[in-house]
Amino acid sequence: MTWDNLITQPVAAGACQAWRQAGREDGVQAVVLLHGIGSGSGSWLQVIDALPKIWLEEHRILAWDMPGYGGSDALTDTHPKAAAYVERLEQWLDTLGIQQAQLVGHSLGAIIAGYARQHNPQRYTSLVLANPALGYGSKPAAERTEIHQRRAAMIADGAEVLAETRHRGLLSESASTEQLETVKQEMSRTSIIGYQAASWLLANGDLPASLEAEPGGVVAVITSVQDTITPMATAQQVAALTQAPVKVIEDAGHASYIQQPQVFADLLCHTLGPKNDI
């Protein structure tokens, strides 16, 4: 498989789902990478390059474009709950013949991963939650509405404007030009409807509620020292709910896997290694 190539294929109800893949093709040991609200499947390229060959020979790695991002059709519901994203996730995995998967959720992707595990713990056997967003689902309705409207307005002038104004905030000051360009490029690939739907999920999602309902399965919570979007205290809160270890990445902002891909890859190998293989 060629990791650089974006694959697009219809799933249930004719919706197109896009993804990238690497490693073995039989689907026995699947690791699914779920990006956040300002990213896309291509943001994981450097992490995959950093994984040892022997690990890729034992795992199938898949990174999706979240619905409404990159090559993926948006959801029909413009105000979706986490369940709508998990439904697309399961339609996609069903199409690929994958019965079980380990999920790596970054930021908003952690909310999707947490709900997926709550919904079907037998299918999603291990979770790594990186720089996790908690969501605002426990807040009063008026506050959730304000958060959604403020977030949705960020893309009102288009994805390229969003990317130009927001990409630097995902990385720390030590980020390289190439890393900044990766964030900018992936952010510019989203559609307005996709970002606004994801903004609704962020405003109304509730990762702590999912973890309280189904606390098992989380094998690591990854955070980074210079993350100003979901700081280390947030990761520690998630870890307290799941009894999972906290792994701290130095010299990285919110998009820790983009800024420190080798460190992130090493953590994946350790936490999703043979003892946790499907």
TIGUDO-769570 format. One record per residue: residue in three letters; x, y, z of N, C-alpha, C in turn. Coordinates in steps of 0.1 Angstrom, whole numbers, plus 5000, padded with zeros to 4 digits. Each point is the difference from the previous one (the first is absolute). Layout:
// TIGUDO-769570
(rec ala,(X,Y,Z),(X,Y,Z),(X,Y,Z)),
...
END
This chain:
// TIGUDO-769570
(rec met,(5008,4988,5000),(4992,5012,5000),(5009,5012,5000)),
(rec thr,(4995,5011,4993),(5007,5013,5000),(4993,5010,5009)),
(rec trp,(5007,5003,5011),(4994,5009,5010),(4996,5013,4995)),
(rec asp,(5008,5006,4990),(4998,5013,4995),(4987,5001,4992)),
(rec asn,(4995,4989,4995),(4988,5001,4991),(4987,5000,5008)),
(rec leu,(4991,5009,4997),(4987,5001,5006),(4991,4991,4993)),
(rec ile,(4993,4991,5008),(4991,4990,4995),(4986,5006,5002)),
(rec thr,(4991,4999,4991),(4986,5005,5001),(4991,4989,4996)),
(rec gln,(4990,4996,5008),(4991,4989,4997),(4987,5002,5006)),
(rec pro,(4989,4997,4993),(4986,5001,5006),(4999,4990,5011)),
(rec val,(4993,5004,5010),(4996,4991,5011),(4985,4999,5000)),
(rec ala,(4994,4997,5011),(4985,4999,5001),(4993,5012,4996)),
(rec ala,(4989,4999,4993),(4991,5011,4995),(5007,5008,4990)),
(rec gly,(5012,4995,4994),(5006,5007,4989),(5009,5011,5004)),
(rec ala,(5002,5003,5013),(5009,5011,5004),(5015,4996,4997)),
(rec cys,(5008,5009,4995),(5014,4998,4997),(5008,5002,5013)),
(rec gln,(5009,4990,5003),(5009,5002,5011),(5014,4999,4995)),
(rec ala,(5009,5009,5004),(5013,5000,4996),(5010,4997,5011)),
(rec trp,(5011,4993,4997),(5009,4996,5010),(5014,4997,4994)),
(rec arg,(5010,4999,5008),(5013,4995,4997),(5003,4988,5008)),
(rec gln,(5009,4991,4994),(5003,4988,5007),(5014,4996,4998)),
(rec ala,(5005,4992,5010),(5014,4995,4999),(5000,4986,5008)),
(rec gly,(5011,4993,4998),(5001,4987,5007),(4993,4989,4993)),
(rec arg,(4997,4989,5008),(4994,4988,4994),(4986,5002,4996)),
(rec glu,(4995,4992,4991),(4987,5002,4994),(4989,4991,5005)),
(rec asp,(5003,4990,5008),(4990,4991,5003),(4990,5004,5011)),
(rec gly,(5003,5012,5006),(4990,5005,5010),(4999,4994,5013)),
(rec val,(5009,4990,5003),(4999,4993,5013),(5004,5009,5011)),
(rec gln,(5010,5008,4998),(5005,5009,5010),(4999,5015,4995)),
(rec ala,(4989,5006,5003),(4998,5013,4994),(5001,5011,5010)),
(rec val,(5007,5011,4997),(5002,5012,5008),(4994,5011,4992)),
(rec val,(4990,5007,5005),(4993,5011,4993),(5004,5013,5006)),
(rec leu,(5004,5010,4992),(5005,5013,5005),(4989,5010,4997)),
(rec leu,(4995,5007,5010),(4989,5009,4999),(5005,5014,5003)),
(rec his,(5000,5009,4990),(5006,5013,5002),(4990,5010,5007)),
(rec gly,(5004,5012,5003),(4992,5010,5006),(4993,5009,4991)),
(rec ile,(4994,5011,5006),(4991,5008,4992),(5008,5009,4990)),
(rec gly,(5013,5002,5001),(5007,5008,4991),(5010,4992,4992)),
(rec ser,(4997,4988,4997),(5011,4992,4993),(4994,4990,4990)),
(rec gly,(5007,4990,4997),(4996,4990,4990),(5009,4988,4999)),
(rec ser,(4997,4991,4992),(5008,4987,4999),(5015,5002,4997)),
(rec gly,(5003,5010,4992),(5014,5002,4996),(5009,5005,5012)),
(rec ser,(4993,5005,5010),(5008,5004,5012),(5008,4989,5007)),
(rec trp,(4996,4988,4997),(5007,4988,5007),(5012,4995,4992)),
(rec leu,(5003,5006,4988),(5010,4994,4992),(5014,4998,5007)),
(rec gln,(5004,5010,5007),(5013,4999,5007),(5000,4990,5011)),
(rec val,(4989,4998,5007),(4999,4989,5010),(5002,4987,4994)),
(rec ile,(4993,4997,4988),(5001,4987,4994),(5015,4998,4995)),
(rec asp,(5006,5010,4995),(5014,4999,4995),(5009,4997,5012)),
(rec ala,(4996,5004,5012),(5009,4997,5012),(4998,4987,5006)),
(rec leu,(4989,4992,4996),(4998,4987,5005),(5010,4990,4995)),
(rec pro,(5005,4991,5008),(5009,4990,4995),(4993,4990,4990)),
(rec lys,(5008,4996,4991),(4995,4991,4989),(4993,4987,5006)),
(rec ile,(5006,4995,5010),(4995,4988,5006),(4986,5002,5007)),
(rec trp,(4998,5012,5005),(4987,5003,5006),(4989,5002,4989)),
(rec leu,(5004,5006,4988),(4991,5001,4989),(4996,4986,4994)),
(rec glu,(5010,4991,5001),(4997,4987,4995),(4990,4992,5008)),
(rec glu,(4998,5005,5013),(4990,4993,5009),(4987,5007,5002)),
(rec his,(4999,5012,4994),(4988,5008,5002),(4995,5006,4987)),
(rec arg,(4987,5002,4999),(4994,5008,4989),(4997,5014,5006)),
(rec ile,(5006,5010,4994),(4998,5014,5005),(4990,5007,4990)),
(rec leu,(4990,5006,5006),(4990,5007,4992),(4998,5014,5006)),
(rec ala,(5000,5011,4992),(4997,5013,5004),(4989,5006,4992)),
(rec trp,(4989,5003,5006),(4989,5005,4992),(5000,5015,4998)),
(rec asp,(4994,5005,4990),(4995,5014,4999),(4987,5000,5007)),
(rec met,(4998,5007,5011),(4987,5001,5007),(4990,5005,4990)),
(rec pro,(4987,4995,5002),(4990,5005,4991),(5000,5015,4998)),
(rec gly,(5000,5005,4987),(5000,5014,4997),(5014,5005,4999)),
(rec tyr,(5010,4992,5001),(5014,5004,4999),(5007,4992,4989)),
(rec gly,(5009,5007,4993),(5008,4994,4989),(4991,4994,4990)),
(rec gly,(5001,4987,4997),(4992,4993,4990),(4988,4994,5005)),
(rec ser,(4996,5002,5013),(4988,4993,5005),(4988,5009,4999)),
(rec asp,(4989,4994,4996),(4987,5007,5000),(4996,5004,5015)),
(rec ala,(4994,5011,5001),(4995,5005,5013),(4988,4991,5004)),
(rec leu,(4997,5001,5013),(4988,4993,5005),(4988,5008,4995)),
(rec thr,(4989,4993,5000),(4987,5006,4996),(4995,5009,5011)),
(rec asp,(5003,4997,5012),(4996,5007,5012),(5010,5012,5002)),
(rec thr,(4995,5012,5000),(5009,5011,5002),(5003,5003,5015)),
(rec his,(4992,4993,5009),(5002,5002,5014),(5002,4985,5006)),
(rec pro,(5011,4994,4996),(5001,4986,5004),(5005,4997,5014)),
(rec lys,(4995,4989,5006),(5006,4995,5012),(5012,4991,4997)),
(rec ala,(5007,4996,5010),(5011,4991,4998),(4996,4987,4993)),
(rec ala,(4987,4996,5003),(4995,4988,4994),(5000,5000,4985)),
(rec ala,(4998,5012,4994),(5000,5001,4985),(5013,4997,4994)),
(rec tyr,(5011,5005,5007),(5013,4998,4995),(5004,4985,5002)),
(rec val,(4996,4994,5011),(5003,4986,5003),(4993,4991,4990)),
(rec glu,(4988,5004,4996),(4992,4992,4990),(5008,5000,4987)),
(rec arg,(5006,5012,4996),(5008,5000,4987),(5012,4992,5002)),
(rec leu,(5006,5001,5012),(5012,4992,5003),(4997,4985,4998)),
(rec glu,(4989,4996,5006),(4997,4985,4999),(4996,4996,4986)),
(rec gln,(4993,5009,4992),(4997,4997,4986),(5013,4998,4992)),
(rec trp,(5010,5008,5003),(5013,5000,4993),(5007,4987,5004)),
(rec leu,(5001,4997,5013),(5007,4988,5004),(4993,4987,4995)),
(rec asp,(4987,5000,5000),(4992,4989,4994),(5004,4998,4985)),
(rec thr,(5001,5011,4993),(5003,4999,4986),(5014,4994,4998)),
(rec leu,(5009,5003,5009),(5014,4994,4999),(5001,4986,5007)),
(rec gly,(4989,4996,5005),(5000,4986,5006),(5008,5000,5014)),
(rec ile,(5000,5011,5007),(5008,5001,5012),(4990,4998,5012)),
(rec gln,(5001,4990,5007),(4991,4997,5011),(5004,5006,5014)),
(rec gln,(5013,5002,5002),(5005,5006,5012),(5011,5010,4997)),
(rec ala,(5001,5010,5008),(5010,5011,4997),(5005,5006,5013)),
(rec gln,(5012,5005,5000),(5006,5008,5011),(4999,5014,4994)),
(rec leu,(4995,5010,5009),(4998,5013,4995),(5010,5010,5007)),
(rec val,(5005,5009,4991),(5009,5011,5005),(4993,5013,4997)),
(rec gly,(4994,5006,5010),(4992,5012,4998),(5008,5013,5005)),
(rec his,(5002,5009,4990),(5007,5013,5004),(4989,5011,5001)),
(rec ser,(5001,5007,5011),(4991,5012,5003),(4985,4996,4998)),
(rec leu,(4993,5006,4990),(4986,4996,4998),(4999,4985,4997)),
(rec gly,(5010,4994,4993),(5000,4986,4997),(4999,4992,5013)),
(rec ala,(5004,5005,5011),(4999,4993,5013),(4985,4999,5004)),
(rec ile,(4993,5010,4997),(4985,4999,5003),(4994,4989,4992)),
(rec ile,(5003,4999,4987),(4995,4990,4992),(5004,4986,5005)),
(rec ala,(5013,4999,5003),(5005,4987,5005),(4993,4996,5013)),
(rec gly,(4999,5009,5009),(4993,4997,5013),(4986,4995,4998)),
(rec tyr,(4993,5007,4991),(4986,4995,4998),(5000,4987,4993)),
(rec ala,(5009,4998,4991),(5000,4987,4993),(5002,4989,5010)),
(rec arg,(5009,5001,5009),(5003,4990,5010),(4988,4998,5009)),
(rec gln,(4993,5011,5004),(4988,4999,5008),(4989,4992,4992)),
(rec his,(4999,5003,4988),(4989,4994,4991),(5003,4986,4998)),
(rec asn,(5013,4996,4998),(5003,4986,4995),(5014,4996,5006)),
(rec pro,(5001,4997,5013),(5013,4997,5006),(5006,4988,4994)),
(rec gln,(4992,4991,4995),(5006,4987,4994),(5007,5003,4987)),
(rec arg,(4996,5010,4993),(5006,5003,4987),(5013,5009,5002)),
(rec tyr,(4999,5009,5009),(5011,5010,5001),(5008,4996,5013)),
(rec thr,(5010,4992,4998),(5007,4993,5011),(5009,5008,5008)),
(rec ser,(5007,5010,4994),(5009,5009,5007),(4999,5014,4995)),
(rec leu,(5002,5009,5009),(4999,5015,4996),(5013,5007,5005)),
(rec val,(5006,5008,4991),(5010,5010,5004),(4993,5013,4997)),
(rec leu,(5000,5008,5011),(4993,5013,4999),(5011,5011,5001)),
(rec ala,(5003,5007,4989),(5011,5010,4999),(4995,5014,5000)),
(rec asn,(5005,5008,5009),(4996,5014,5001),(4985,5001,5000)),
(rec pro,(4993,4992,5008),(4985,4999,4999),(4992,5012,5003)),
(rec ala,(4991,5003,4991),(4989,5010,5003),(4989,4993,5008)),
(rec leu,(4995,5007,5010),(4990,4995,5008),(4986,5002,4994)),
(rec gly,(4998,5010,4992),(4987,5004,4996),(4993,5008,5011)),
(rec tyr,(4989,5007,4996),(4993,5009,5009),(4986,4995,5003)),
(rec gly,(4998,4987,4998),(4987,4994,5001),(4993,5001,5014)),
(rec ser,(5008,5002,5010),(4995,5002,5014),(4996,5014,5003)),
(rec lys,(5003,5010,4991),(4997,5014,5002),(4986,5003,4998)),
(rec pro,(4995,5011,5005),(4986,5004,4997),(4998,5002,4985)),
(rec ala,(4988,4999,4995),(4997,5000,4986),(5004,5014,4994)),
(rec ala,(4998,5011,5006),(5003,5013,4995),(5015,5001,4998)),
(rec glu,(5008,4995,5009),(5014,5000,4998),(5005,4991,4989)),
(rec arg,(4994,4988,4998),(5003,4991,4989),(4997,5007,4987)),
(rec thr,(4989,5007,4999),(4996,5007,4988),(5010,5010,4996)),
(rec glu,(5005,5008,5010),(5009,5011,4998),(5014,4994,4995)),
(rec ile,(5004,4989,5006),(5012,4994,4996),(5000,4995,4986)),
(rec his,(4988,4994,4996),(4999,4995,4987),(5000,5012,4990)),
(rec gln,(4993,5010,5003),(4999,5011,4990),(5013,5007,4999)),
(rec arg,(5008,5001,5011),(5013,5007,4999),(5009,4991,4992)),
(rec arg,(5000,4987,5002),(5009,4991,4992),(4996,5000,4986)),
(rec ala,(4987,4998,4997),(4995,4999,4986),(5004,5013,4992)),
(rec ala,(5000,5011,5007),(5003,5013,4993),(5014,5001,4995)),
(rec met,(5009,4992,5006),(5014,5000,4997),(5003,4997,4985)),
(rec ile,(4991,4992,4994),(5002,4995,4986),(4990,5007,4991)),
(rec ala,(4994,5011,5004),(4990,5007,4992),(5006,5005,4987)),
(rec asp,(5013,5004,5001),(5006,5006,4988),(5008,4989,4992)),
(rec gly,(4998,4987,5003),(5006,4989,4993),(5011,4994,5007)),
(rec ala,(5004,4988,4996),(5010,4992,5007),(5014,5006,4999)),
(rec glu,(5003,5006,4989),(5013,5005,4998),(5003,5012,5010)),
(rec val,(4989,5008,5002),(5002,5011,5010),(5001,4994,5014)),
(rec leu,(4992,4990,5003),(5001,4993,5013),(5014,4995,5002)),
(rec ala,(5006,4993,4990),(5013,4994,5001),(5010,5011,5002)),
(rec glu,(4999,5011,4993),(5010,5011,5001),(5000,5006,5014)),
(rec thr,(4988,5001,5006),(4999,5007,5013),(5002,4991,5012)),
(rec arg,(4998,4987,4998),(4999,4991,5012),(5012,4990,5000)),
(rec his,(5007,4998,4990),(5009,4988,4999),(5012,5001,5011)),
(rec arg,(5004,5012,5002),(5012,5002,5010),(4996,4996,5014)),
(rec gly,(4987,5001,5003),(4996,4998,5014),(5001,4985,5004)),
(rec leu,(5001,4991,4990),(5000,4986,5003),(5014,4995,5003)),
(rec leu,(5010,5008,4998),(5014,4996,5003),(5007,5010,5009)),
(rec ser,(5011,4995,5006),(5007,5009,5008),(5010,5009,4992)),
(rec glu,(5006,5009,5006),(5009,5010,4993),(5012,4993,4993)),
(rec ser,(5004,4988,5005),(5011,4993,4994),(4997,4992,4987)),
(rec ala,(4987,5001,4996),(4996,4992,4988),(5008,5004,4988)),
(rec ser,(5003,4991,4991),(5007,5002,4988),(4990,5006,4989)),
(rec thr,(5006,5006,4990),(4992,5005,4989),(4992,4988,4993)),
(rec glu,(5006,4989,4999),(4993,4988,4994),(4988,4996,5009)),
(rec gln,(5002,5000,5013),(4989,4996,5009),(4988,5010,4999)),
(rec leu,(5004,5013,5000),(4990,5010,4999),(4992,4999,4987)),
(rec glu,(5007,4996,4989),(4994,4999,4987),(4990,4988,5000)),
(rec thr,(5004,4989,5007),(4992,4988,5001),(4987,5004,5007)),
(rec val,(5000,5007,5011),(4988,5004,5007),(4991,5009,4991)),
(rec lys,(5007,5009,4993),(4992,5010,4992),(4994,4992,4988)),
(rec gln,(5007,4991,4994),(4995,4993,4988),(4988,4991,5004)),
(rec glu,(5001,4993,5011),(4989,4991,5004),(4988,5008,5005)),
(rec met,(5002,5011,5006),(4989,5008,5005),(4992,5006,4988)),
(rec ser,(5007,5003,4989),(4994,5006,4988),(4992,4990,4992)),
(rec arg,(5001,4987,5003),(4993,4990,4993),(4986,4997,5005)),
(rec thr,(4996,5007,5010),(4986,4997,5006),(4990,5008,4992)),
(rec ser,(4987,4996,5000),(4990,5008,4995),(4993,5008,5011)),
(rec ile,(4993,5010,4996),(4993,5008,5009),(4990,4992,5008)),
(rec ile,(4992,4992,4993),(4990,4992,5007),(5006,4990,5009)),
(rec gly,(5012,4994,4996),(5007,4990,5009),(5005,5007,5013)),
(rec tyr,(5006,5011,4998),(5005,5007,5012),(4989,5005,5010)),
(rec gln,(4989,5005,4994),(4990,5005,5008),(4993,4988,5007)),
(rec ala,(4999,4988,4994),(4994,4989,5006),(5009,4995,5012)),
(rec ala,(5013,5000,4997),(5010,4996,5010),(5000,5010,5012)),
(rec ser,(4997,5013,4997),(4999,5010,5011),(4988,4997,5008)),
(rec trp,(4989,4995,4995),(4988,4995,5007),(5004,4989,5010)),
(rec leu,(5007,4990,4994),(5004,4989,5008),(5009,5004,5012)),
(rec leu,(5010,5009,4997),(5008,5005,5011),(4992,5007,5011)),
(rec ala,(4990,5008,4996),(4992,5008,5009),(4991,4991,5008)),
(rec asn,(4996,4988,4995),(4990,4992,5006),(5005,4986,5004)),
(rec gly,(5012,4996,4996),(5006,4988,5004),(5004,4999,5014)),
(rec asp,(5002,4988,5006),(5003,4999,5014),(5009,4988,5002)),
(rec leu,(5013,5002,4998),(5009,4988,5002),(4999,4995,5014)),
(rec pro,(5000,5008,5011),(5000,4994,5013),(4987,4991,5002)),
(rec ala,(4989,5004,4995),(4988,4992,5001),(5002,4986,4994)),
(rec ser,(5006,5000,4988),(5003,4987,4993),(5009,4992,5009)),
(rec leu,(5011,5006,5005),(5010,4992,5008),(4994,4996,5013)),
(rec glu,(4991,5007,5006),(4994,4996,5012),(4991,4988,4998)),
(rec ala,(4993,5000,4988),(4991,4989,4997),(5008,4987,4996)),
(rec glu,(5012,5002,4994),(5008,4989,4995),(5015,5004,5003)),
(rec pro,(5005,4998,5012),(5014,5005,5003),(5011,4991,4995)),
(rec gly,(4997,4988,4996),(5010,4991,4996),(5005,5002,4986)),
(rec gly,(5011,4994,4997),(5005,5001,4986),(5010,5011,4997)),
(rec val,(5000,5011,5008),(5010,5010,4998),(5014,4996,5005)),
(rec val,(5009,4999,4991),(5014,4994,5004),(5010,5012,5002)),
(rec ala,(4997,5012,4995),(5009,5011,5002),(4993,5013,4997)),
(rec val,(5003,5010,5008),(4996,5014,4997),(5012,5008,4997)),
(rec ile,(5001,5005,4988),(5012,5008,4996),(4997,5015,5001)),
(rec thr,(5010,5007,5005),(4999,5015,5001),(5013,5006,4997)),
(rec ser,(5001,5013,4998),(5012,5007,4997),(5001,5012,5008)),
(rec val,(5013,5003,5004),(5003,5011,5009),(4994,5014,4996)),
(rec gln,(5001,5003,4987),(4997,5013,4995),(4986,5000,4993)),
(rec asp,(4992,4991,5003),(4986,5000,4995),(4992,5010,5007)),
(rec thr,(4996,5011,4993),(4992,5010,5006),(4985,4998,4997)),
(rec ile,(4996,4990,4992),(4986,4998,4996),(4994,4990,5009)),
(rec thr,(5006,4988,5002),(4996,4991,5010),(5012,4997,5009)),
(rec pro,(5002,5008,5010),(5012,4999,5008),(5001,4987,5008)),
(rec met,(5012,4998,5006),(5003,4988,5007),(4990,4997,5011)),
(rec ala,(4994,5010,5006),(4990,4997,5010),(4988,4993,4995)),
(rec thr,(4997,5002,4987),(4988,4993,4993),(5004,4986,4999)),
(rec ala,(5012,4997,4995),(5004,4986,4999),(5000,4993,5013)),
(rec gln,(5004,5006,5011),(5000,4994,5013),(4986,4997,5005)),
(rec gln,(4991,5009,4996),(4986,4997,5003),(4995,4987,4993)),
(rec val,(5003,4999,4988),(4996,4988,4992),(5007,4988,5006)),
(rec ala,(5012,5001,5004),(5007,4988,5005),(4994,4996,5014)),
(rec ala,(4996,5010,5007),(4994,4997,5013),(4987,4992,4999)),
(rec leu,(4993,5002,4989),(4987,4993,4997),(5002,4986,4996)),
(rec thr,(5012,4997,4994),(5003,4987,4993),(5011,4992,5007)),
(rec gln,(5007,5006,5009),(5012,4994,5006),(5010,4997,4990)),
(rec ala,(5001,5007,4989),(5010,4998,4990),(5012,5009,5003)),
(rec pro,(5012,4995,4996),(5012,5009,5002),(5000,5012,4991)),
(rec val,(5006,5011,5005),(5002,5012,4992),(5014,5000,4994)),
(rec lys,(5000,5002,4987),(5013,5001,4993),(5002,5014,4996)),
(rec val,(5011,5006,5004),(5003,5014,4998),(5010,5002,4989)),
(rec ile,(4997,5008,4989),(5009,5003,4989),(5005,5014,5003)),
(rec glu,(5013,5001,5000),(5007,5013,5002),(5001,5007,4986)),
(rec asp,(5001,5013,5001),(5002,5009,4989),(4990,4998,4989)),
(rec ala,(4987,5000,5003),(4990,4999,4990),(4988,5007,5005)),
(rec gly,(4992,5005,4990),(4987,5007,5003),(4989,4990,4999)),
(rec his,(4988,5005,4996),(4988,4991,5000),(5002,4989,4990)),
(rec ala,(5005,5002,4989),(5001,4990,4989),(5013,4992,5003)),
(rec ser,(5001,4993,5011),(5012,4994,5005),(5006,4990,4990)),
(rec tyr,(4991,4993,4993),(5005,4989,4991),(5006,5006,4987)),
(rec ile,(4996,5013,4997),(5006,5006,4988),(5014,5006,5004)),
(rec gln,(5001,5005,5012),(5012,5007,5005),(5011,4990,5005)),
(rec gln,(4995,4989,5005),(5010,4990,5005),(4996,4986,4995)),
(rec pro,(5000,4998,4987),(4995,4987,4995),(5007,4988,5004)),
(rec gln,(5014,5001,5002),(5007,4988,5005),(4996,4996,5014)),
(rec val,(4999,5010,5009),(4996,4997,5013),(4986,4995,5001)),
(rec phe,(4991,5005,4992),(4986,4995,4999),(5000,4986,4995)),
(rec ala,(5008,4997,4989),(5000,4987,4995),(5005,4990,5010)),
(rec asp,(5010,5004,5007),(5006,4991,5011),(4990,4997,5010)),
(rec leu,(4992,5010,5004),(4989,4998,5010),(4989,4990,4995)),
(rec leu,(4997,5001,4987),(4990,4991,4994),(5006,4986,5000)),
(rec cys,(5012,4998,4997),(5006,4987,5000),(5000,4994,5014)),
(rec his,(5002,5008,5010),(5001,4995,5013),(4986,4997,5006)),
(rec thr,(4990,5009,4997),(4987,4998,5006),(4991,4990,4992)),
(rec leu,(5002,4999,4987),(4993,4991,4991),(5008,4989,4995)),
(rec gly,(5010,4996,5008),(5009,4990,4996),(4994,4986,5002)),
(rec pro,(5009,4990,5000),(4995,4986,5000),(4990,4996,5012)),
(rec lys,(5002,5007,5011),(4992,4996,5012),(4985,5005,4998)),
(rec asn,(4998,5010,4990),(4987,5005,4998),(4995,4996,4986)),
(rec asp,(5008,4992,4993),(4996,4997,4986),(4986,4993,5000)),
(rec ile,(4993,5003,4989),(4987,4993,4999),(5002,4986,4995)),
END
